[in-house]
Amino acid sequence: MAQGQGFGFGLGKIKELQEAFKKAQQVQEGAKQLQEELENMDILGESEDGLVKVYLSGNQEPRSLEIDPSLLSQDATVVSASILQAMKNAYIASTDTMRSKMEELTSGLNIPGI
């Protein structure tokens, strides 16, 4: 290795590396805050008829289930279908929220795979 050549990192490369580390730290801090924010959210999913409401956290943790008493007079398959539909809608809303928040967190960063 010629004198003064170093390991192939010029000053510009070191600055790029430092900037990448800084961005990684910002993302890590933001991810912690985002995790707490998602955990404290209540995201609603409803059946089409509005008789079943399911609440999940932003991390898909089940929070609560509300069933309109009028639905309970229906056949069990109708009740089951309404509950399942509300659960699916809550899950979709929760994952969409999580995805949107992650995109906000990583916007402007060139991170492969995100």
MMTF fields as JSON, N, C-alpha, C and O atoms, coordinates in Angstrom:
{
  "mmtfVersion": "1.0.0",
  "mmtfProducer": "UNKNOWN",
  "numBonds": 455,
  "numAtoms": 456,
  "numGroups": 114,
  "numChains": 1,
  "numModels": 1,
  "chainsPerModel": [1],
  "groupsPerChain": [114],
  "chainIdList": ["A"],
  "bondAtomList": [4, 2, 8, 6, 12, 10, 16, 14, 20, 18, 24, 22, 28, 26, 32, 30, 36, 34, 40, 38, 44, 42, 48, 46, 52, 50, 56, 54, 60, 58, 64, 62, 68, 66, 72, 70, 76, 74, 80, 78, 84, 82, 88, 86, 92, 90, 96, 94, 100, 98, 104, 102, 108, 106, 112, 110, 116, 114, 120, 118, 124, 122, 128, 126, 132, 130, 136, 134, 140, 138, 144, 142, 148, 146, 152, 150, 156, 154, 160, 158, 164, 162, 168, 166, 172, 170, 176, 174, 180, 178, 184, 182, 188, 186, 192, 190, 196, 194, 200, 198, 204, 202, 208, 206, 212, 210, 216, 214, 220, 218, 224, 222, 228, 226, 232, 230, 236, 234, 240, 238, 244, 242, 248, 246, 252, 250, 256, 254, 260, 258, 264, 262, 268, 266, 272, 270, 276, 274, 280, 278, 284, 282, 288, 286, 292, 290, 296, 294, 300, 298, 304, 302, 308, 306, 312, 310, 316, 314, 320, 318, 324, 322, 328, 326, 332, 330, 336, 334, 340, 338, 344, 342, 348, 346, 352, 350, 356, 354, 360, 358, 364, 362, 368, 366, 372, 370, 376, 374, 380, 378, 384, 382, 388, 386, 392, 390, 396, 394, 400, 398, 404, 402, 408, 406, 412, 410, 416, 414, 420, 418, 424, 422, 428, 426, 432, 430, 436, 434, 440, 438, 444, 442, 448, 446, 452, 450],
  "bondOrderList": [1, 1, 1, 1, 1, 1, 1, 1, 1, 1, 1, 1, 1, 1, 1, 1, 1, 1, 1, 1, 1, 1, 1, 1, 1, 1, 1, 1, 1, 1, 1, 1, 1, 1, 1, 1, 1, 1, 1, 1, 1, 1, 1, 1, 1, 1, 1, 1, 1, 1, 1, 1, 1, 1, 1, 1, 1, 1, 1, 1, 1, 1, 1, 1, 1, 1, 1, 1, 1, 1, 1, 1, 1, 1, 1, 1, 1, 1, 1, 1, 1, 1, 1, 1, 1, 1, 1, 1, 1, 1, 1, 1, 1, 1, 1, 1, 1, 1, 1, 1, 1, 1, 1, 1, 1, 1, 1, 1, 1, 1, 1, 1, 1],
  "groupList": [{"groupName": "MET", "atomNameList": ["N", "CA", "C", "O"], "elementList": ["N", "C", "C", "O"], "formalChargeList": [0, 0, 0, 0], "bondAtomList": [1, 0, 2, 1, 3, 2], "bondOrderList": [1, 1, 2], "singleLetterCode": "M", "chemCompType": "L-PEPTIDE LINKING"}, {"groupName": "ALA", "atomNameList": ["N", "CA", "C", "O"], "elementList": ["N", "C", "C", "O"], "formalChargeList": [0, 0, 0, 0], "bondAtomList": [1, 0, 2, 1, 3, 2], "bondOrderList": [1, 1, 2], "singleLetterCode": "A", "chemCompType": "L-PEPTIDE LINKING"}, {"groupName": "GLN", "atomNameList": ["N", "CA", "C", "O"], "elementList": ["N", "C", "C", "O"], "formalChargeList": [0, 0, 0, 0], "bondAtomList": [1, 0, 2, 1, 3, 2], "bondOrderList": [1, 1, 2], "singleLetterCode": "Q", "chemCompType": "L-PEPTIDE LINKING"}, {"groupName": "GLY", "atomNameList": ["N", "CA", "C", "O"], "elementList": ["N", "C", "C", "O"], "formalChargeList": [0, 0, 0, 0], "bondAtomList": [1, 0, 2, 1, 3, 2], "bondOrderList": [1, 1, 2], "singleLetterCode": "G", "chemCompType": "PEPTIDE LINKING"}, {"groupName": "PHE", "atomNameList": ["N", "CA", "C", "O"], "elementList": ["N", "C", "C", "O"], "formalChargeList": [0, 0, 0, 0], "bondAtomList": [1, 0, 2, 1, 3, 2], "bondOrderList": [1, 1, 2], "singleLetterCode": "F", "chemCompType": "L-PEPTIDE LINKING"}, {"groupName": "LEU", "atomNameList": ["N", "CA", "C", "O"], "elementList": ["N", "C", "C", "O"], "formalChargeList": [0, 0, 0, 0], "bondAtomList": [1, 0, 2, 1, 3, 2], "bondOrderList": [1, 1, 2], "singleLetterCode": "L", "chemCompType": "L-PEPTIDE LINKING"}, {"groupName": "LYS", "atomNameList": ["N", "CA", "C", "O"], "elementList": ["N", "C", "C", "O"], "formalChargeList": [0, 0, 0, 0], "bondAtomList": [1, 0, 2, 1, 3, 2], "bondOrderList": [1, 1, 2], "singleLetterCode": "K", "chemCompType": "L-PEPTIDE LINKING"}, {"groupName": "ILE", "atomNameList": ["N", "CA", "C", "O"], "elementList": ["N", "C", "C", "O"], "formalChargeList": [0, 0, 0, 0], "bondAtomList": [1, 0, 2, 1, 3, 2], "bondOrderList": [1, 1, 2], "singleLetterCode": "I", "chemCompType": "L-PEPTIDE LINKING"}, {"groupName": "GLU", "atomNameList": ["N", "CA", "C", "O"], "elementList": ["N", "C", "C", "O"], "formalChargeList": [0, 0, 0, 0], "bondAtomList": [1, 0, 2, 1, 3, 2], "bondOrderList": [1, 1, 2], "singleLetterCode": "E", "chemCompType": "L-PEPTIDE LINKING"}, {"groupName": "VAL", "atomNameList": ["N", "CA", "C", "O"], "elementList": ["N", "C", "C", "O"], "formalChargeList": [0, 0, 0, 0], "bondAtomList": [1, 0, 2, 1, 3, 2], "bondOrderList": [1, 1, 2], "singleLetterCode": "V", "chemCompType": "L-PEPTIDE LINKING"}, {"groupName": "ASN", "atomNameList": ["N", "CA", "C", "O"], "elementList": ["N", "C", "C", "O"], "formalChargeList": [0, 0, 0, 0], "bondAtomList": [1, 0, 2, 1, 3, 2], "bondOrderList": [1, 1, 2], "singleLetterCode": "N", "chemCompType": "L-PEPTIDE LINKING"}, {"groupName": "ASP", "atomNameList": ["N", "CA", "C", "O"], "elementList": ["N", "C", "C", "O"], "formalChargeList": [0, 0, 0, 0], "bondAtomList": [1, 0, 2, 1, 3, 2], "bondOrderList": [1, 1, 2], "singleLetterCode": "D", "chemCompType": "L-PEPTIDE LINKING"}, {"groupName": "SER", "atomNameList": ["N", "CA", "C", "O"], "elementList": ["N", "C", "C", "O"], "formalChargeList": [0, 0, 0, 0], "bondAtomList": [1, 0, 2, 1, 3, 2], "bondOrderList": [1, 1, 2], "singleLetterCode": "S", "chemCompType": "L-PEPTIDE LINKING"}, {"groupName": "TYR", "atomNameList": ["N", "CA", "C", "O"], "elementList": ["N", "C", "C", "O"], "formalChargeList": [0, 0, 0, 0], "bondAtomList": [1, 0, 2, 1, 3, 2], "bondOrderList": [1, 1, 2], "singleLetterCode": "Y", "chemCompType": "L-PEPTIDE LINKING"}, {"groupName": "PRO", "atomNameList": ["N", "CA", "C", "O"], "elementList": ["N", "C", "C", "O"], "formalChargeList": [0, 0, 0, 0], "bondAtomList": [1, 0, 2, 1, 3, 2], "bondOrderList": [1, 1, 2], "singleLetterCode": "P", "chemCompType": "L-PEPTIDE LINKING"}, {"groupName": "ARG", "atomNameList": ["N", "CA", "C", "O"], "elementList": ["N", "C", "C", "O"], "formalChargeList": [0, 0, 0, 0], "bondAtomList": [1, 0, 2, 1, 3, 2], "bondOrderList": [1, 1, 2], "singleLetterCode": "R", "chemCompType": "L-PEPTIDE LINKING"}, {"groupName": "THR", "atomNameList": ["N", "CA", "C", "O"], "elementList": ["N", "C", "C", "O"], "formalChargeList": [0, 0, 0, 0], "bondAtomList": [1, 0, 2, 1, 3, 2], "bondOrderList": [1, 1, 2], "singleLetterCode": "T", "chemCompType": "L-PEPTIDE LINKING"}],
  "groupTypeList": [0, 1, 2, 3, 2, 3, 4, 3, 4, 3, 5, 3, 6, 7, 6, 8, 5, 2, 8, 1, 4, 6, 6, 1, 2, 2, 9, 2, 8, 3, 1, 6, 2, 5, 2, 8, 8, 5, 8, 10, 0, 11, 7, 5, 3, 8, 12, 8, 11, 3, 5, 9, 6, 9, 13, 5, 12, 3, 10, 2, 8, 14, 15, 12, 5, 8, 7, 11, 14, 12, 5, 5, 12, 2, 11, 1, 16, 9, 9, 12, 1, 12, 7, 5, 2, 1, 0, 6, 10, 1, 13, 7, 1, 12, 16, 11, 16, 0, 15, 12, 6, 0, 8, 8, 5, 16, 12, 3, 5, 10, 7, 14, 3, 7],
  "groupIdList": [1, 2, 3, 4, 5, 6, 7, 8, 9, 10, 11, 12, 13, 14, 15, 16, 17, 18, 19, 20, 21, 22, 23, 24, 25, 26, 27, 28, 29, 30, 31, 32, 33, 34, 35, 36, 37, 38, 39, 40, 41, 42, 43, 44, 45, 46, 47, 48, 49, 50, 51, 52, 53, 54, 55, 56, 57, 58, 59, 60, 61, 62, 63, 64, 65, 66, 67, 68, 69, 70, 71, 72, 73, 74, 75, 76, 77, 78, 79, 80, 81, 82, 83, 84, 85, 86, 87, 88, 89, 90, 91, 92, 93, 94, 95, 96, 97, 98, 99, 100, 101, 102, 103, 104, 105, 106, 107, 108, 109, 110, 111, 112, 113, 114],
  "secStructList": [7, 7, 6, 6, 7, 6, 6, 1, 7, 7, 2, 2, 2, 2, 2, 2, 2, 2, 2, 2, 2, 2, 2, 2, 2, 2, 2, 2, 2, 2, 2, 2, 2, 2, 2, 2, 2, 2, 2, 6, 7, 7, 3, 3, 3, 3, 7, 6, 6, 1, 7, 3, 3, 3, 3, 3, 7, 6, 6, 7, 7, 3, 3, 3, 3, 3, 3, 7, 4, 4, 4, 4, 4, 1, 7, 2, 2, 2, 2, 2, 2, 2, 2, 2, 2, 2, 2, 2, 2, 2, 2, 2, 2, 2, 2, 2, 2, 2, 2, 2, 2, 2, 2, 2, 2, 2, 6, 6, 7, 7, 7, 6, 6, 7],
  "xCoordList": [0.851, 0.0, 0.889, 1.833, 0.582, 1.367, 1.103, 0.015, 2.137, 2.02, 0.93, 0.844, 0.106, -0.94, -2.215, -3.165, -2.245, -3.421, -4.53, -5.698, -4.201, -5.224, -5.872, -5.226, -7.13, -7.848, -8.83, -9.792, -8.596, -9.468, -10.628, -11.487, -10.665, -11.706, -11.145, -10.234, -11.688, -11.315, -12.177, -13.07, -11.926, -12.685, -14.167, -15.004, -14.504, -15.909, -16.603, -17.765, -15.886, -16.467, -16.702, -17.698, -15.8, -15.967, -17.184, -17.952, -17.359, -18.53, -19.815, -20.81, -19.804, -20.985, -21.295, -22.454, -20.245, -20.414, -20.964, -21.854, -20.443, -20.934, -22.398, -23.195, -22.742, -24.133, -25.056, -26.175, -24.584, -25.384, -25.625, -26.727, -24.591, -24.76, -25.737, -26.558, -25.645, -26.556, -28.003, -28.9, -28.221, -29.566, -30.074, -31.242, -29.188, -29.581, -30.0, -30.964, -29.288, -29.647, -30.996, -31.808, -31.235, -32.517, -33.66, -34.721, -33.446, -34.476, -34.723, -35.87, -33.667, -33.815, -34.613, -35.512, -34.299, -35.037, -36.484, -37.401, -36.688, -38.04, -38.837, -40.038, -38.17, -38.841, -39.323, -40.405, -38.531, -38.943, -40.199, -41.152, -40.189, -41.347, -42.554, -43.673, -42.333, -43.411, -44.014, -45.234, -43.179, -43.665, -44.603, -45.658, -44.227, -45.072, -46.375, -47.451, -46.26, -47.442, -48.424, -49.626, -47.915, -48.765, -49.416, -50.582, -48.661, -49.178, -50.341, -51.239, -50.34, -51.38, -52.576, -53.536, -52.537, -53.648, -54.777, -54.549, -55.985, -57.158, -57.673, -58.163, -57.561, -57.958, -59.208, -59.253, -60.208, -61.525, -61.681, -61.243, -62.317, -62.784, -64.232, -64.579, -65.079, -66.509, -66.992, -66.417, -68.059, -68.738, -69.506, -69.734, -69.899, -70.604, -71.887, -72.242, -72.58, -73.835, -73.62, -74.575, -72.372, -72.056, -72.443, -72.368, -72.856, -73.312, -72.169, -72.352, -70.992, -69.818, -68.68, -68.4, -68.032, -66.865, -65.72, -65.874, -64.58, -63.372, -62.324, -62.123, -61.662, -60.586, -59.273, -59.162, -58.286, -56.927, -55.974, -56.274, -54.827, -53.768, -53.127, -53.438, -52.239, -51.507, -50.573, -50.046, -50.364, -49.532, -50.369, -49.864, -51.638, -52.592, -52.94, -53.427, -52.7, -53.1, -54.591, -55.03, -55.382, -56.815, -57.061, -56.454, -57.966, -58.297, -59.697, -59.898, -60.671, -62.041, -62.917, -62.56, -64.074, -65.058, -66.423, -66.789, -67.169, -68.53, -69.489, -69.302, -70.522, -71.533, -72.886, -73.301, -73.561, -74.898, -75.815, -75.832, -76.565, -77.433, -78.417, -78.799, -78.825, -79.769, -79.162, -79.888, -77.842, -77.183, -77.276, -77.292, -77.336, -77.329, -78.604, -78.642, -79.634, -80.855, -80.731, -81.603, -79.651, -79.401, -78.817, -78.429, -78.769, -78.147, -76.657, -76.041, -76.091, -74.682, -73.735, -72.702, -74.058, -73.174, -73.161, -72.135, -74.284, -74.356, -73.532, -72.789, -73.668, -72.903, -71.41, -70.619, -71.045, -69.645, -69.079, -67.963, -69.843, -69.395, -69.201, -68.246, -70.094, -69.974, -68.735, -68.022, -68.488, -67.303, -66.038, -65.111, -66.005, -64.829, -64.592, -63.452, -65.644, -65.521, -64.96, -64.088, -65.45, -64.952, -63.481, -62.692, -63.121, -61.723, -60.809, -59.738, -61.227, -60.425, -60.265, -59.174, -61.355, -61.287, -60.387, -59.661, -60.429, -59.543, -58.084, -57.205, -57.837, -56.469, -55.942, -54.806, -56.768, -56.357, -56.059, -55.043, -56.944, -56.731, -55.47, -54.728, -55.229, -54.047, -52.76, -51.803, -52.73, -51.51, -51.291, -50.152, -52.375, -52.235, -51.667, -50.827, -52.132, -51.632, -50.153, -49.354, -49.792, -48.387, -47.51, -46.444, -47.96, -47.186, -47.009, -45.919, -48.083, -48.038, -47.068, -46.286, -47.12, -46.23, -44.776, -43.885, -44.525, -43.154, -42.646, -41.474, -43.51, -43.105, -42.764, -41.81, -43.536, -43.234, -41.868, -41.072, -41.613, -40.366, -39.158, -38.116, -39.306, -38.148, -38.135, -37.275, -39.064, -39.082, -37.775, -37.242, -37.289, -36.051, -34.805, -33.699, -34.984, -33.828, -33.806, -34.848, -32.655, -32.524, -32.131, -30.973, -33.126, -32.868, -33.476, -34.689, -32.648, -33.164, -34.166, -33.96, -35.238, -36.215, -37.268, -38.159, -37.205, -38.217, -38.973, -39.875],
  "yCoordList": [-1.17, 0.0, 1.221, 1.318, 2.151, 3.372, 4.261, 4.266, 5.008, 5.904, 6.955, 7.538, 7.183, 8.197, 7.708, 8.475, 6.446, 5.922, 5.499, 5.48, 5.166, 4.734, 3.444, 2.619, 3.272, 2.065, 2.32, 1.571, 3.361, 3.655, 4.562, 4.845, 5.017, 5.949, 7.347, 7.701, 8.136, 9.538, 10.281, 9.694, 11.548, 12.369, 12.341, 12.31, 12.351, 12.314, 11.037, 11.06, 9.918, 8.629, 8.586, 8.028, 9.164, 9.184, 10.021, 9.651, 11.137, 11.98, 11.244, 11.341, 10.51, 9.727, 8.669, 8.443, 8.025, 6.995, 7.599, 7.022, 8.753, 9.431, 9.827, 9.696, 10.305, 10.695, 9.481, 9.564, 8.36, 7.132, 6.679, 6.253, 6.772, 6.405, 7.347, 6.914, 8.631, 9.614, 9.304, 9.348, 8.991, 8.661, 7.391, 7.305, 6.405, 5.155, 5.413, 4.816, 6.293, 6.635, 7.345, 7.088, 8.234, 8.944, 7.969, 8.086, 7.01, 6.016, 5.164, 4.854, 4.792, 3.973, 4.724, 4.15, 5.989, 6.797, 6.969, 6.859, 7.238, 7.381, 6.091, 6.116, 4.965, 3.669, 3.402, 2.849, 3.79, 3.637, 4.452, 3.958, 5.7, 6.573, 6.035, 6.059, 5.555, 5.014, 3.785, 3.621, 2.936, 1.735, 2.117, 1.505, 3.123, 3.589, 4.196, 3.951, 4.984, 5.613, 4.558, 4.656, 3.555, 2.494, 1.709, 1.324, 1.478, 0.723, 1.442, 0.793, 2.756, 3.537, 3.866, 4.48, 3.473, 3.753, 2.759, 1.608, 3.209, 2.333, 2.483, 3.545, 1.415, 1.447, 0.593, -0.57, 1.202, 0.587, -0.174, 0.267, -1.325, -2.081, -2.448, -2.92, -2.234, -2.514, -3.513, -3.648, -4.206, -5.039, -4.105, -2.943, -4.594, -3.759, -3.166, -2.028, -3.942, -3.461, -2.574, -2.017, -2.447, -1.593, -2.178, -1.487, -3.433, -4.05, -4.646, -4.979, -4.778, -5.293, -4.303, -3.849, -3.981, -3.1, -3.793, -4.295, -3.803, -4.388, -3.291, -2.547, -3.192, -2.221, -2.966, -3.857, -2.571, -3.103, -1.949, -0.798, -2.266, -1.264, -1.155, -1.938, -0.192, -0.059, -1.219, -1.368, -2.049, -3.249, -4.516, -5.615, -4.37, -5.457, -6.196, -7.325, -5.582, -6.194, -5.949, -4.8, -7.007, -6.813, -5.982, -6.212, -5.013, -4.133, -4.398, -4.631, -4.361, -4.596, -5.008, -4.855, -5.536, -6.004, -5.541, -5.749, -4.915, -4.476, -5.138, -5.08, -5.769, -6.42, -5.822, -5.85, -5.289, -4.748, -5.907, -6.94, -5.751, -6.834, -7.344, -8.514, -6.497, -6.944, -8.017, -8.821, -8.032, -9.037, -10.42, -11.428, -10.469, -11.749, -12.563, -13.751, -11.943, -12.689, -13.399, -14.18, -13.125, -13.738, -15.14, -15.548, -15.842, -17.16, -17.038, -16.011, -18.045, -18.016, -17.763, -17.119, -18.253, -18.028, -16.558, -16.056, -15.865, -14.438, -13.653, -12.742, -14.013, -13.348, -13.559, -12.619, -14.787, -15.134, -14.374, -13.859, -14.307, -13.604, -12.117, -11.518, -11.517, -10.092, -9.833, -8.852, -10.707, -10.549, -10.689, -9.889, -11.695, -11.914, -10.727, -10.299, -10.201, -9.045, -7.83, -7.133, -7.581, -6.459, -6.665, -5.721, -7.903, -8.198, -7.955, -7.365, -8.408, -8.2, -6.712, -6.255, -5.96, -4.521, -3.806, -2.883, -4.225, -3.633, -3.965, -3.113, -5.195, -5.61, -4.807, -4.334, -4.654, -3.879, -2.435, -1.871, -1.842, -0.452, -0.323, 0.651, -1.307, -1.273, -1.418, -0.675, -2.363, -2.53, -1.34, -0.931, -0.782, 0.419, 1.583, 2.338, 1.717, 2.777, 2.555, 3.489, 1.33, 1.013, 1.305, 1.908, 0.879, 1.087, 2.583, 3.037, 3.328, 4.771, 5.453, 6.313, 5.07, 5.663, 5.3, 6.126, 4.078, 3.666, 4.444, 4.816, 4.69, 5.471, 6.899, 7.48, 7.466, 8.804, 8.815, 9.735, 7.778, 7.689, 7.589, 8.19, 6.833, 6.568, 7.444, 7.263, 8.391, 9.21, 9.985, 10.524, 10.024, 10.736, 9.905, 10.313, 8.741, 7.863, 6.819, 6.276, 6.542, 5.509, 4.202, 3.785, 3.566, 2.3, 1.187, 1.158, 0.277, -0.809, -1.663, -1.974, -2.037, -2.949, -2.297, -2.987, -0.99, -0.306, 0.651, 1.339],
  "zCoordList": [0.0, 0.0, 0.0, 0.783, -0.882, -0.996, 0.215, 0.789, 0.577, 1.727, 1.486, 0.405, 2.503, 2.42, 1.738, 1.583, 1.332, 0.627, 1.593, 1.205, 2.813, 3.772, 3.297, 2.651, 3.613, 3.233, 2.096, 1.926, 1.327, 0.212, 0.59, -0.245, 1.825, 2.261, 2.196, 2.944, 1.304, 1.271, 2.263, 2.875, 2.429, 3.359, 3.02, 3.922, 1.738, 1.308, 1.745, 2.15, 1.662, 2.06, 3.569, 4.029, 4.325, 5.784, 6.15, 7.039, 5.476, 5.742, 5.372, 6.089, 4.261, 3.867, 4.92, 5.269, 5.421, 6.44, 7.727, 8.351, 8.128, 9.322, 9.154, 10.084, 7.978, 7.701, 7.749, 8.256, 7.221, 7.251, 8.692, 9.036, 9.534, 10.947, 11.641, 12.45, 11.323, 11.917, 11.533, 12.375, 10.257, 9.793, 10.469, 10.846, 10.619, 11.278, 12.726, 13.204, 13.424, 14.799, 14.84, 15.729, 13.885, 13.826, 13.588, 14.203, 12.699, 12.415, 13.661, 13.982, 14.352, 15.559, 16.624, 17.239, 16.845, 17.813, 17.377, 18.191, 16.099, 15.568, 15.671, 15.937, 15.461, 15.551, 16.975, 17.172, 17.956, 19.361, 19.64, 20.242, 19.197, 19.395, 18.638, 19.151, 17.433, 16.623, 17.3, 17.315, 17.852, 18.545, 19.679, 19.846, 20.457, 21.558, 21.032, 21.577, 19.973, 19.382, 18.87, 19.117, 18.161, 17.635, 18.771, 18.683, 19.821, 20.963, 21.629, 22.167, 21.602, 22.271, 21.384, 21.851, 20.133, 19.217, 19.411, 19.783, 19.157, 19.057, 17.638, 17.254, 16.862, 15.459, 15.293, 15.692, 14.697, 14.564, 13.261, 12.198, 13.375, 12.219, 12.471, 13.553, 11.475, 11.632, 10.596, 9.516, 10.952, 9.966, 9.035, 9.374, 7.883, 6.909, 7.478, 7.171, 8.306, 8.87, 10.101, 10.643, 10.536, 11.684, 13.021, 14.037, 13.05, 14.292, 15.119, 16.289, 14.507, 15.222, 15.033, 13.923, 16.145, 16.116, 16.846, 17.959, 16.188, 16.761, 16.836, 15.876, 17.974, 18.153, 18.36, 19.202, 17.564, 17.682, 17.947, 17.633, 18.526, 18.611, 17.238, 16.34, 17.073, 15.821, 15.566, 14.464, 16.586, 16.466, 16.366, 16.594, 16.029, 15.858, 17.15, 17.102, 18.284, 19.55, 19.759, 19.727, 19.974, 20.209, 21.467, 22.512, 21.34, 22.468, 22.987, 24.179, 22.07, 22.513, 21.343, 20.174, 21.705, 20.742, 21.223, 22.38, 20.331, 20.652, 19.678, 18.463, 20.231, 19.4, 19.759, 20.918, 18.768, 18.983, 19.393, 18.723, 20.468, 20.937, 19.878, 19.911, 18.955, 17.923, 17.021, 16.437, 16.908, 16.075, 16.707, 16.001, 18.016, 18.715, 18.489, 18.808, 17.949, 17.632, 16.281, 15.901, 15.567, 14.255, 14.428, 15.523, 13.334, 13.277, 13.62, 13.334, 14.211, 14.63, 13.464, 13.647, 12.275, 11.127, 10.721, 10.262, 10.884, 10.577, 11.594, 11.23, 12.868, 13.928, 13.691, 13.76, 13.417, 13.173, 11.972, 12.031, 10.892, 9.687, 9.96, 9.464, 10.74, 11.077, 11.929, 11.718, 12.882, 13.742, 12.902, 13.027, 12.059, 11.206, 10.285, 10.101, 9.716, 8.823, 9.568, 9.049, 10.757, 11.558, 11.927, 11.907, 12.262, 12.601, 11.408, 11.552, 10.232, 9.026, 8.728, 8.387, 8.857, 8.593, 9.591, 9.222, 10.851, 11.855, 11.546, 11.676, 11.14, 10.795, 9.613, 9.635, 8.582, 7.401, 7.796, 7.389, 8.586, 9.017, 9.854, 9.726, 10.711, 11.564, 10.76, 10.983, 9.832, 9.025, 8.099, 7.872, 7.564, 6.729, 7.539, 7.052, 8.775, 9.656, 9.945, 9.871, 10.27, 10.567, 9.352, 9.478, 8.187, 6.955, 6.678, 6.332, 6.834, 6.603, 7.564, 7.158, 8.828, 9.835, 9.555, 9.753, 9.097, 8.763, 7.558, 7.51, 6.595, 5.425, 5.83, 5.313, 6.749, 7.253, 7.939, 7.752, 8.733, 9.483, 8.562, 8.822, 7.497, 6.615, 5.373, 4.511, 5.255, 4.052, 3.911, 4.88, 2.715, 2.455, 2.693, 2.336, 3.297, 3.516, 2.425, 2.058, 1.916, 0.885, 1.549, 1.512, 2.158, 2.851, 2.006, 1.802, 1.513, 0.668, 1.43, 2.604, 0.768, 1.359, 2.21, 2.705, 2.405, 3.232, 2.361, 2.839]
}
